[in-house]
Amino acid sequence: MKLTEKDAAFLEDLKQLMESKDLWVELKPGKPSHMVLKGTYGDKIHKTFRMSRQGVRWRFQRLFSHVYVEAFETILMIEKTFGTQLREHAIRISRERYGARRETQECTEESAIREKAGPHP
């Protein structure tokens, strides 16, 4: 599953709030265990994410419990079948793809800025 632009923005905002200790992640034991987002869900959280408290929880659960954990489940299944010899190739390819997406995004943003500025004299 690919991340959307909204997912990427959410992760950046979440990182800032985790670094400032407003939010943190705890592991809740169980069968299976699961991650829970903890912290103060006040005005700062609402202003940062521009969504409800429930929306923040939903997006966190989708990204961390579904996308992130399921990605590792897939990796474990493939590596159980084929071993870990392909891991370095997969990591390199994923880094290259990520870099290419970032470059494309930056070029698109630069083009949008130039279009807004209009023609130069």
The first five atom37 places (N, CA, C, CB, O) and aatype in JSON, in Angstrom:
{
  "aatype": [12, 11, 10, 16, 6, 11, 3, 0, 0, 13, 10, 6, 3, 10, 11, 5, 10, 12, 6, 15, 11, 3, 10, 17, 19, 6, 10, 11, 14, 7, 11, 14, 15, 8, 12, 19, 10, 11, 7, 16, 18, 7, 3, 11, 9, 8, 11, 16, 13, 1, 12, 15, 1, 5, 7, 19, 1, 17, 1, 13, 5, 1, 10, 13, 15, 8, 19, 18, 19, 6, 0, 13, 6, 16, 9, 10, 12, 9, 6, 11, 16, 13, 7, 16, 5, 10, 1, 6, 8, 0, 9, 1, 9, 15, 1, 6, 1, 18, 7, 0, 1, 1, 6, 16, 5, 6, 4, 16, 6, 6, 15, 0, 9, 1, 6, 11, 0, 7, 14, 8, 14],
  "atom_mask": [
    [1, 1, 1, 1, 1],
    [1, 1, 1, 1, 1],
    [1, 1, 1, 1, 1],
    [1, 1, 1, 1, 1],
    [1, 1, 1, 1, 1],
    [1, 1, 1, 1, 1],
    [1, 1, 1, 1, 1],
    [1, 1, 1, 1, 1],
    [1, 1, 1, 1, 1],
    [1, 1, 1, 1, 1],
    [1, 1, 1, 1, 1],
    [1, 1, 1, 1, 1],
    [1, 1, 1, 1, 1],
    [1, 1, 1, 1, 1],
    [1, 1, 1, 1, 1],
    [1, 1, 1, 1, 1],
    [1, 1, 1, 1, 1],
    [1, 1, 1, 1, 1],
    [1, 1, 1, 1, 1],
    [1, 1, 1, 1, 1],
    [1, 1, 1, 1, 1],
    [1, 1, 1, 1, 1],
    [1, 1, 1, 1, 1],
    [1, 1, 1, 1, 1],
    [1, 1, 1, 1, 1],
    [1, 1, 1, 1, 1],
    [1, 1, 1, 1, 1],
    [1, 1, 1, 1, 1],
    [1, 1, 1, 1, 1],
    [1, 1, 1, 0, 1],
    [1, 1, 1, 1, 1],
    [1, 1, 1, 1, 1],
    [1, 1, 1, 1, 1],
    [1, 1, 1, 1, 1],
    [1, 1, 1, 1, 1],
    [1, 1, 1, 1, 1],
    [1, 1, 1, 1, 1],
    [1, 1, 1, 1, 1],
    [1, 1, 1, 0, 1],
    [1, 1, 1, 1, 1],
    [1, 1, 1, 1, 1],
    [1, 1, 1, 0, 1],
    [1, 1, 1, 1, 1],
    [1, 1, 1, 1, 1],
    [1, 1, 1, 1, 1],
    [1, 1, 1, 1, 1],
    [1, 1, 1, 1, 1],
    [1, 1, 1, 1, 1],
    [1, 1, 1, 1, 1],
    [1, 1, 1, 1, 1],
    [1, 1, 1, 1, 1],
    [1, 1, 1, 1, 1],
    [1, 1, 1, 1, 1],
    [1, 1, 1, 1, 1],
    [1, 1, 1, 0, 1],
    [1, 1, 1, 1, 1],
    [1, 1, 1, 1, 1],
    [1, 1, 1, 1, 1],
    [1, 1, 1, 1, 1],
    [1, 1, 1, 1, 1],
    [1, 1, 1, 1, 1],
    [1, 1, 1, 1, 1],
    [1, 1, 1, 1, 1],
    [1, 1, 1, 1, 1],
    [1, 1, 1, 1, 1],
    [1, 1, 1, 1, 1],
    [1, 1, 1, 1, 1],
    [1, 1, 1, 1, 1],
    [1, 1, 1, 1, 1],
    [1, 1, 1, 1, 1],
    [1, 1, 1, 1, 1],
    [1, 1, 1, 1, 1],
    [1, 1, 1, 1, 1],
    [1, 1, 1, 1, 1],
    [1, 1, 1, 1, 1],
    [1, 1, 1, 1, 1],
    [1, 1, 1, 1, 1],
    [1, 1, 1, 1, 1],
    [1, 1, 1, 1, 1],
    [1, 1, 1, 1, 1],
    [1, 1, 1, 1, 1],
    [1, 1, 1, 1, 1],
    [1, 1, 1, 0, 1],
    [1, 1, 1, 1, 1],
    [1, 1, 1, 1, 1],
    [1, 1, 1, 1, 1],
    [1, 1, 1, 1, 1],
    [1, 1, 1, 1, 1],
    [1, 1, 1, 1, 1],
    [1, 1, 1, 1, 1],
    [1, 1, 1, 1, 1],
    [1, 1, 1, 1, 1],
    [1, 1, 1, 1, 1],
    [1, 1, 1, 1, 1],
    [1, 1, 1, 1, 1],
    [1, 1, 1, 1, 1],
    [1, 1, 1, 1, 1],
    [1, 1, 1, 1, 1],
    [1, 1, 1, 0, 1],
    [1, 1, 1, 1, 1],
    [1, 1, 1, 1, 1],
    [1, 1, 1, 1, 1],
    [1, 1, 1, 1, 1],
    [1, 1, 1, 1, 1],
    [1, 1, 1, 1, 1],
    [1, 1, 1, 1, 1],
    [1, 1, 1, 1, 1],
    [1, 1, 1, 1, 1],
    [1, 1, 1, 1, 1],
    [1, 1, 1, 1, 1],
    [1, 1, 1, 1, 1],
    [1, 1, 1, 1, 1],
    [1, 1, 1, 1, 1],
    [1, 1, 1, 1, 1],
    [1, 1, 1, 1, 1],
    [1, 1, 1, 1, 1],
    [1, 1, 1, 1, 1],
    [1, 1, 1, 0, 1],
    [1, 1, 1, 1, 1],
    [1, 1, 1, 1, 1],
    [1, 1, 1, 1, 1]
  ],
  "atom_positions": [
    [[0.85, -1.17, 0.0], [0.0, 0.0, 0.0], [0.89, 1.23, 0.0], [-0.97, 0.0, 1.23], [1.83, 1.34, 0.8]],
    [[0.6, 2.15, -0.89], [1.39, 3.37, -0.99], [0.81, 4.44, -0.08], [1.44, 3.88, -2.44], [-0.39, 4.47, 0.21]],
    [[1.69, 5.31, 0.37], [1.26, 6.43, 1.21], [0.77, 7.57, 0.33], [2.4, 6.9, 2.14], [1.32, 7.82, -0.75]],
    [[-0.24, 8.26, 0.8], [-0.77, 9.41, 0.08], [-0.03, 10.67, 0.52], [-2.29, 9.56, 0.31], [0.75, 10.64, 1.48]],
    [[-0.28, 11.78, -0.17], [0.29, 13.07, 0.23], [-0.18, 13.43, 1.64], [-0.1, 14.19, -0.78], [0.6, 13.96, 2.44]],
    [[-1.44, 13.14, 1.95], [-1.97, 13.42, 3.28], [-1.26, 12.59, 4.34], [-3.48, 13.16, 3.33], [-0.99, 13.06, 5.44]],
    [[-0.96, 11.33, 4.0], [-0.23, 10.47, 4.93], [1.16, 11.04, 5.2], [-0.11, 9.04, 4.37], [1.6, 11.08, 6.35]],
    [[1.84, 11.48, 4.15], [3.19, 12.04, 4.3], [3.16, 13.3, 5.18], [3.81, 12.36, 2.92], [4.01, 13.48, 6.05]],
    [[2.18, 14.16, 4.93], [2.05, 15.38, 5.74], [1.75, 15.03, 7.2], [0.93, 16.3, 5.17], [2.29, 15.64, 8.11]],
    [[0.89, 14.04, 7.4], [0.56, 13.59, 8.76], [1.81, 13.1, 9.48], [-0.5, 12.48, 8.71], [2.02, 13.43, 10.64]],
    [[2.63, 12.31, 8.8], [3.86, 11.79, 9.4], [4.82, 12.91, 9.79], [4.54, 10.82, 8.45], [5.44, 12.85, 10.85]],
    [[4.94, 13.92, 8.93], [5.82, 15.05, 9.25], [5.3, 15.8, 10.48], [5.91, 16.02, 8.04], [6.08, 16.15, 11.37]],
    [[4.0, 16.05, 10.53], [3.41, 16.73, 11.69], [3.57, 15.88, 12.96], [1.91, 17.04, 11.44], [3.88, 16.39, 14.03]],
    [[3.34, 14.58, 12.82], [3.47, 13.67, 13.95], [4.9, 13.67, 14.48], [3.04, 12.25, 13.54], [5.12, 13.65, 15.69]],
    [[5.86, 13.68, 13.58], [7.26, 13.7, 13.99], [7.56, 14.93, 14.84], [8.18, 13.67, 12.75], [8.21, 14.82, 15.88]],
    [[7.08, 16.08, 14.4], [7.32, 17.32, 15.16], [6.7, 17.25, 16.55], [6.76, 18.53, 14.4], [7.33, 17.65, 17.53]],
    [[5.48, 16.75, 16.65], [4.81, 16.67, 17.94], [5.44, 15.6, 18.84], [3.32, 16.37, 17.74], [5.43, 15.74, 20.06]],
    [[5.98, 14.55, 18.26], [6.67, 13.55, 19.06], [8.01, 14.09, 19.56], [6.88, 12.25, 18.23], [8.42, 13.82, 20.69]],
    [[8.69, 14.86, 18.72], [9.96, 15.46, 19.16], [9.74, 16.48, 20.27], [10.65, 16.13, 17.97], [10.6, 16.65, 21.14]],
    [[8.59, 17.17, 20.25], [8.3, 18.16, 21.29], [7.64, 17.5, 22.51], [7.39, 19.26, 20.74], [7.27, 18.19, 23.46]],
    [[7.49, 16.19, 22.48], [6.94, 15.38, 23.58], [5.44, 15.62, 23.82], [7.7, 15.68, 24.86], [4.93, 15.28, 24.89]],
    [[4.75, 16.21, 22.84], [3.3, 16.38, 22.97], [2.57, 15.05, 22.71], [2.8, 17.46, 21.99], [1.5, 14.81, 23.27]],
    [[3.16, 14.2, 21.86], [2.6, 12.89, 21.56], [3.71, 11.85, 21.64], [1.93, 12.87, 20.15], [4.89, 12.17, 21.44]],
    [[3.34, 10.62, 21.94], [4.29, 9.51, 21.95], [3.53, 8.24, 21.63], [5.03, 9.41, 23.32], [2.3, 8.2, 21.66]],
    [[4.29, 7.19, 21.34], [3.71, 5.9, 20.97], [4.04, 4.9, 22.07], [4.24, 5.4, 19.59], [5.17, 4.81, 22.54]],
    [[3.02, 4.14, 22.48], [3.2, 3.07, 23.46], [2.79, 1.75, 22.83], [2.37, 3.35, 24.76], [1.9, 1.7, 21.98]],
    [[3.44, 0.7, 23.26], [3.09, -0.65, 22.83], [2.16, -1.25, 23.86], [4.36, -1.54, 22.63], [2.51, -1.36, 25.04]],
    [[0.99, -1.64, 23.42], [0.02, -2.3, 24.3], [0.14, -3.8, 24.09], [-1.44, -1.79, 24.03], [-0.05, -4.29, 22.98]],
    [[0.44, -4.53, 25.17], [0.59, -5.98, 25.03], [-0.74, -6.66, 24.73], [1.2, -6.58, 26.3], [-1.81, -6.12, 25.04]],
    [[-0.67, -7.77, 24.14], [-1.87, -8.55, 23.8], [-1.47, -9.58, 22.77], [0.0, 0.0, 0.0], [-0.29, -9.77, 22.48]],
    [[-2.45, -10.22, 22.23], [-2.22, -11.21, 21.18], [-3.04, -10.82, 19.97], [-2.59, -12.65, 21.67], [-4.19, -11.25, 19.89]],
    [[-2.56, -10.06, 19.05], [-1.23, -9.47, 18.98], [-1.15, -8.13, 19.73], [-0.83, -9.28, 17.52], [-2.17, -7.5, 20.03]],
    [[0.07, -7.71, 20.01], [0.29, -6.39, 20.6], [-0.1, -5.33, 19.57], [1.79, -6.21, 21.06], [-0.23, -5.63, 18.38]],
    [[-0.27, -4.1, 20.01], [-0.56, -3.02, 19.08], [-0.02, -1.7, 19.6], [-2.08, -2.92, 18.82], [0.19, -1.53, 20.8]],
    [[0.2, -0.77, 18.68], [0.72, 0.55, 19.03], [-0.44, 1.51, 19.27], [1.64, 1.09, 17.91], [-1.46, 1.46, 18.59]],
    [[-0.24, 2.38, 20.26], [-1.25, 3.36, 20.61], [-0.58, 4.73, 20.67], [-1.95, 3.01, 21.97], [0.51, 4.88, 21.24]],
    [[-1.23, 5.73, 20.1], [-0.74, 7.1, 20.15], [-1.25, 7.73, 21.43], [-1.19, 7.92, 18.9], [-2.45, 7.75, 21.69]],
    [[-0.34, 8.25, 22.23], [-0.7, 8.84, 23.52], [-0.27, 10.3, 23.54], [-0.05, 8.07, 24.69], [0.59, 10.71, 22.77]],
    [[-0.88, 11.06, 24.42], [-0.5, 12.45, 24.61], [-1.7, 13.33, 24.82], [0.0, 0.0, 0.0], [-2.82, 12.86, 25.05]],
    [[-1.45, 14.61, 24.76], [-2.48, 15.61, 24.98], [-3.13, 15.96, 23.65], [-1.9, 16.87, 25.65], [-2.47, 16.47, 22.74]],
    [[-4.39, 15.69, 23.53], [-5.12, 15.99, 22.3], [-5.82, 17.33, 22.43], [-6.14, 14.87, 21.98], [-7.05, 17.4, 22.29]],
    [[-5.09, 18.39, 22.68], [-5.68, 19.7, 22.86], [-5.73, 20.49, 21.57], [0.0, 0.0, 0.0], [-5.69, 19.93, 20.47]],
    [[-5.81, 21.81, 21.72], [-5.89, 22.7, 20.57], [-4.67, 22.59, 19.66], [-6.05, 24.12, 21.03], [-4.77, 22.71, 18.44]],
    [[-3.5, 22.37, 20.28], [-2.27, 22.26, 19.49], [-2.37, 21.1, 18.5], [-1.05, 22.08, 20.42], [-1.95, 21.23, 17.35]],
    [[-2.91, 19.99, 18.94], [-3.05, 18.82, 18.09], [-4.06, 19.11, 16.97], [-3.49, 17.58, 18.92], [-3.82, 18.8, 15.81]],
    [[-5.19, 19.69, 17.34], [-6.23, 20.01, 16.36], [-5.69, 21.0, 15.32], [-7.47, 20.59, 17.06], [-5.95, 20.84, 14.13]],
    [[-4.96, 22.0, 15.77], [-4.42, 23.02, 14.86], [-3.36, 22.42, 13.94], [-3.83, 24.18, 15.67], [-3.31, 22.74, 12.76]],
    [[-2.52, 21.55, 14.49], [-1.44, 20.95, 13.71], [-1.99, 20.02, 12.62], [-0.5, 20.17, 14.62], [-1.59, 20.12, 11.46]],
    [[-2.89, 19.13, 12.99], [-3.38, 18.13, 12.04], [-4.6, 18.6, 11.26], [-3.72, 16.86, 12.77], [-4.93, 18.01, 10.23]],
    [[-5.28, 19.63, 11.72], [-6.5, 20.12, 11.07], [-7.54, 19.01, 10.9], [-6.16, 20.74, 9.71], [-8.19, 18.89, 9.86]],
    [[-7.67, 18.2, 11.96], [-8.68, 17.14, 11.97], [-9.05, 16.84, 13.42], [-8.16, 15.85, 11.25], [-8.39, 17.3, 14.36]],
    [[-10.09, 16.09, 13.58], [-10.56, 15.77, 14.93], [-9.6, 14.79, 15.62], [-11.98, 15.17, 14.88], [-8.74, 14.19, 14.99]],
    [[-9.78, 14.67, 16.91], [-9.0, 13.72, 17.7], [-9.17, 12.3, 17.16], [-9.41, 13.79, 19.19], [-8.21, 11.54, 17.05]],
    [[-10.41, 11.97, 16.84], [-10.69, 10.64, 16.28], [-10.02, 10.46, 14.92], [-12.21, 10.42, 16.15], [-9.54, 9.37, 14.6]],
    [[-9.97, 11.54, 14.12], [-9.29, 11.48, 12.83], [-7.8, 11.22, 12.97], [0.0, 0.0, 0.0], [-7.22, 10.46, 12.21]],
    [[-7.18, 11.86, 13.97], [-5.77, 11.65, 14.24], [-5.54, 10.18, 14.64], [-5.27, 12.61, 15.36], [-4.62, 9.54, 14.15]],
    [[-6.38, 9.67, 15.53], [-6.25, 8.27, 15.95], [-6.43, 7.31, 14.78], [-7.28, 7.94, 17.04], [-5.68, 6.35, 14.63]],
    [[-7.44, 7.6, 13.94], [-7.71, 6.73, 12.8], [-6.52, 6.69, 11.85], [-8.96, 7.2, 12.05], [-6.09, 5.61, 11.45]],
    [[-5.99, 7.86, 11.49], [-4.87, 7.9, 10.55], [-3.63, 7.22, 11.15], [-4.55, 9.36, 10.15], [-2.9, 6.51, 10.45]],
    [[-3.39, 7.44, 12.45], [-2.26, 6.78, 13.11], [-2.42, 5.26, 13.04], [-2.15, 7.24, 14.59], [-1.49, 4.56, 12.66]],
    [[-3.59, 4.76, 13.38], [-3.83, 3.32, 13.36], [-3.68, 2.76, 11.95], [-5.23, 2.99, 13.89], [-3.08, 1.69, 11.76]],
    [[-4.2, 3.47, 10.96], [-4.1, 3.0, 9.58], [-2.63, 2.93, 9.16], [-4.88, 3.94, 8.64], [-2.21, 1.93, 8.58]],
    [[-1.86, 3.98, 9.45], [-0.47, 4.01, 9.01], [0.41, 3.04, 9.79], [0.06, 5.4, 9.14], [1.22, 2.32, 9.2]],
    [[0.27, 3.03, 11.11], [1.2, 2.25, 11.92], [0.75, 0.81, 12.15], [1.4, 2.92, 13.23], [1.58, -0.09, 12.14]],
    [[-0.53, 0.59, 12.35], [-0.98, -0.78, 12.61], [-1.24, -1.54, 11.32], [-2.24, -0.77, 13.46], [-1.08, -2.76, 11.27]],
    [[-1.64, -0.84, 10.3], [-1.95, -1.54, 9.06], [-0.79, -1.45, 8.08], [-3.2, -0.96, 8.43], [-0.18, -2.48, 7.77]],
    [[-0.48, -0.27, 7.58], [0.53, -0.13, 6.53], [1.9, -0.59, 7.01], [0.59, 1.31, 6.06], [2.53, -1.44, 6.37]],
    [[2.38, -0.04, 8.12], [3.74, -0.31, 8.59], [3.91, -1.76, 9.05], [4.1, 0.64, 9.74], [4.83, -2.44, 8.61]],
    [[3.03, -2.22, 9.91], [3.14, -3.59, 10.43], [2.91, -4.61, 9.31], [2.13, -3.82, 11.57], [3.61, -5.61, 9.24]],
    [[1.93, -4.37, 8.44], [1.66, -5.3, 7.35], [2.83, -5.38, 6.38], [0.39, -4.9, 6.61], [3.09, -6.43, 5.8]],
    [[3.55, -4.27, 6.19], [4.74, -4.29, 5.33], [5.77, -5.27, 5.91], [5.35, -2.87, 5.19], [6.39, -6.04, 5.17]],
    [[5.95, -5.22, 7.22], [6.9, -6.14, 7.85], [6.4, -7.58, 7.79], [7.15, -5.73, 9.3], [7.2, -8.5, 7.65]],
    [[5.1, -7.79, 7.9], [4.56, -9.15, 7.78], [4.87, -9.71, 6.4], [3.04, -9.16, 8.03], [5.24, -10.87, 6.25]],
    [[4.71, -8.87, 5.38], [5.01, -9.28, 4.01], [6.48, -9.62, 3.86], [4.6, -8.19, 3.01], [6.84, -10.63, 3.25]],
    [[7.34, -8.76, 4.41], [8.79, -9.0, 4.35], [9.14, -10.31, 5.04], [9.57, -7.84, 4.99], [9.91, -11.11, 4.51]],
    [[8.58, -10.53, 6.22], [8.86, -11.77, 6.95], [8.43, -13.01, 6.16], [8.16, -11.76, 8.31], [9.14, -14.02, 6.15]],
    [[7.28, -12.93, 5.51], [6.8, -14.08, 4.73], [7.73, -14.34, 3.54], [5.35, -13.83, 4.24], [8.07, -15.48, 3.26]],
    [[8.13, -13.28, 2.84], [9.02, -13.45, 1.7], [10.37, -13.98, 2.15], [9.19, -12.12, 0.94], [10.94, -14.88, 1.53]],
    [[10.9, -13.41, 3.25], [12.22, -13.86, 3.73], [12.18, -15.27, 4.31], [12.75, -12.89, 4.77], [13.18, -15.97, 4.29]],
    [[11.04, -15.67, 4.83], [10.92, -17.05, 5.31], [11.0, -18.02, 4.13], [9.59, -17.25, 6.09], [11.55, -19.11, 4.24]],
    [[10.45, -17.61, 3.01], [10.43, -18.45, 1.82], [11.77, -18.42, 1.07], [9.32, -18.0, 0.89], [12.27, -19.47, 0.67]],
    [[12.34, -17.21, 0.89], [13.53, -17.06, 0.05], [14.8, -16.74, 0.82], [13.29, -16.0, -0.96], [15.88, -16.7, 0.22]],
    [[14.71, -16.5, 2.11], [15.88, -16.09, 2.87], [16.08, -14.58, 2.77], [0.0, 0.0, 0.0], [15.26, -13.87, 2.17]],
    [[17.16, -14.1, 3.35], [17.38, -12.65, 3.41], [18.33, -12.14, 2.33], [17.93, -12.28, 4.77], [18.69, -10.97, 2.34]],
    [[18.75, -13.0, 1.4], [19.74, -12.59, 0.41], [19.25, -11.48, -0.53], [20.15, -13.77, -0.4], [20.07, -10.81, -1.15]],
    [[17.94, -11.28, -0.65], [17.42, -10.24, -1.53], [17.16, -8.91, -0.81], [16.15, -10.72, -2.19], [16.81, -7.92, -1.44]],
    [[17.33, -8.9, 0.5], [17.0, -7.72, 1.31], [17.77, -6.48, 0.86], [17.29, -8.0, 2.77], [17.18, -5.41, 0.71]],
    [[19.07, -6.6, 0.66], [19.87, -5.43, 0.27], [19.41, -4.87, -1.07], [21.35, -5.81, 0.19], [19.38, -3.65, -1.25]],
    [[19.06, -5.75, -2.0], [18.55, -5.28, -3.3], [17.24, -4.51, -3.09], [18.33, -6.48, -4.28], [17.05, -3.43, -3.66]],
    [[16.35, -5.06, -2.28], [15.05, -4.42, -2.04], [15.23, -3.05, -1.37], [14.16, -5.32, -1.17], [14.55, -2.09, -1.72]],
    [[16.14, -2.97, -0.42], [16.4, -1.7, 0.26], [16.95, -0.68, -0.72], [17.38, -1.89, 1.44], [16.52, 0.48, -0.72]],
    [[17.89, -1.1, -1.55], [18.46, -0.17, -2.54], [17.4, 0.33, -3.5], [19.6, -0.84, -3.32], [17.32, 1.53, -3.77]],
    [[16.59, -0.57, -4.02], [15.54, -0.19, -4.97], [14.54, 0.76, -4.32], [14.81, -1.43, -5.51], [14.14, 1.75, -4.92]],
    [[14.14, 0.46, -3.08], [13.16, 1.32, -2.41], [13.74, 2.71, -2.15], [12.7, 0.69, -1.08], [13.02, 3.7, -2.27]],
    [[15.02, 2.8, -1.8], [15.66, 4.11, -1.61], [15.72, 4.88, -2.93], [17.09, 3.95, -1.03], [15.46, 6.08, -2.95]],
    [[16.04, 4.19, -4.02], [16.08, 4.84, -5.33], [14.7, 5.35, -5.73], [16.61, 3.87, -6.4], [14.57, 6.47, -6.22]],
    [[13.67, 4.54, -5.51], [12.31, 4.96, -5.84], [11.88, 6.15, -4.99], [11.33, 3.81, -5.63], [11.27, 7.1, -5.5]],
    [[12.21, 6.1, -3.7], [11.87, 7.21, -2.8], [12.56, 8.5, -3.27], [12.28, 6.87, -1.34], [11.95, 9.56, -3.31]],
    [[13.83, 8.38, -3.61], [14.57, 9.56, -4.09], [13.98, 10.11, -5.38], [0.0, 0.0, 0.0], [13.87, 11.33, -5.53]],
    [[13.61, 9.24, -6.29], [13.01, 9.68, -7.55], [11.67, 10.38, -7.31], [12.81, 8.48, -8.5], [11.38, 11.4, -7.94]],
    [[10.87, 9.84, -6.39], [9.59, 10.5, -6.08], [9.82, 11.87, -5.48], [8.76, 9.64, -5.1], [9.12, 12.83, -5.82]],
    [[10.8, 11.99, -4.58], [11.11, 13.28, -3.96], [11.56, 14.29, -5.01], [12.2, 13.12, -2.87], [11.14, 15.44, -4.97]],
    [[12.43, 13.87, -5.94], [12.89, 14.76, -7.0], [11.74, 15.23, -7.87], [13.95, 14.06, -7.86], [11.65, 16.4, -8.21]],
    [[10.85, 14.3, -8.23], [9.69, 14.65, -9.04], [8.8, 15.64, -8.3], [8.89, 13.4, -9.41], [8.32, 16.61, -8.89]],
    [[8.58, 15.4, -7.02], [7.76, 16.29, -6.21], [8.39, 17.68, -6.14], [7.58, 15.71, -4.8], [7.68, 18.68, -6.26]],
    [[9.69, 17.76, -5.93], [10.37, 19.05, -5.85], [10.28, 19.79, -7.17], [11.84, 18.87, -5.44], [10.06, 21.0, -7.19]],
    [[10.46, 19.09, -8.29], [10.35, 19.73, -9.61], [8.94, 20.24, -9.86], [10.74, 18.74, -10.72], [8.75, 21.33, -10.4]],
    [[7.94, 19.45, -9.45], [6.55, 19.86, -9.62], [6.26, 21.1, -8.79], [5.6, 18.72, -9.21], [5.58, 22.02, -9.26]],
    [[6.77, 21.14, -7.56], [6.55, 22.3, -6.71], [7.23, 23.54, -7.27], [7.06, 22.02, -5.3], [6.67, 24.63, -7.23]],
    [[8.45, 23.38, -7.81], [9.16, 24.51, -8.41], [8.41, 25.03, -9.63], [10.59, 24.09, -8.8], [8.32, 26.24, -9.83]],
    [[7.86, 24.13, -10.44], [7.09, 24.54, -11.62], [5.85, 25.32, -11.22], [6.7, 23.32, -12.46], [5.5, 26.31, -11.85]],
    [[5.19, 24.86, -10.17], [3.99, 25.53, -9.68], [4.32, 26.94, -9.2], [3.33, 24.72, -8.56], [3.55, 27.87, -9.43]],
    [[5.44, 27.08, -8.53], [5.86, 28.4, -8.03], [6.16, 29.32, -9.2], [7.11, 28.27, -7.12], [5.76, 30.49, -9.18]],
    [[6.85, 28.82, -10.23], [7.15, 29.64, -11.41], [5.89, 30.05, -12.15], [8.09, 28.89, -12.36], [5.79, 31.18, -12.64]],
    [[4.91, 29.14, -12.23], [3.64, 29.47, -12.91], [2.89, 30.54, -12.15], [2.76, 28.23, -13.05], [2.31, 31.44, -12.77]],
    [[2.89, 30.48, -10.83], [2.21, 31.48, -10.01], [2.87, 32.85, -10.18], [2.22, 31.07, -8.54], [2.19, 33.87, -10.2]],
    [[4.2, 32.87, -10.3], [4.93, 34.12, -10.41], [4.66, 34.81, -11.74], [6.43, 33.87, -10.25], [4.8, 36.02, -11.86]],
    [[4.28, 34.05, -12.72], [3.98, 34.65, -14.02], [5.24, 34.86, -14.82], [0.0, 0.0, 0.0], [6.34, 34.51, -14.4]],
    [[5.07, 35.45, -16.01], [6.23, 35.67, -16.89], [7.17, 36.72, -16.32], [5.77, 36.1, -18.29], [6.74, 37.68, -15.69]],
    [[8.45, 36.51, -16.56], [9.46, 37.45, -16.09], [9.7, 38.5, -17.17], [10.78, 36.71, -15.73], [9.66, 38.18, -18.36]],
    [[9.95, 39.75, -16.77], [10.2, 40.82, -17.77], [11.49, 40.65, -18.51], [10.19, 42.16, -17.12], [11.82, 41.46, -19.37]]
  ]
}
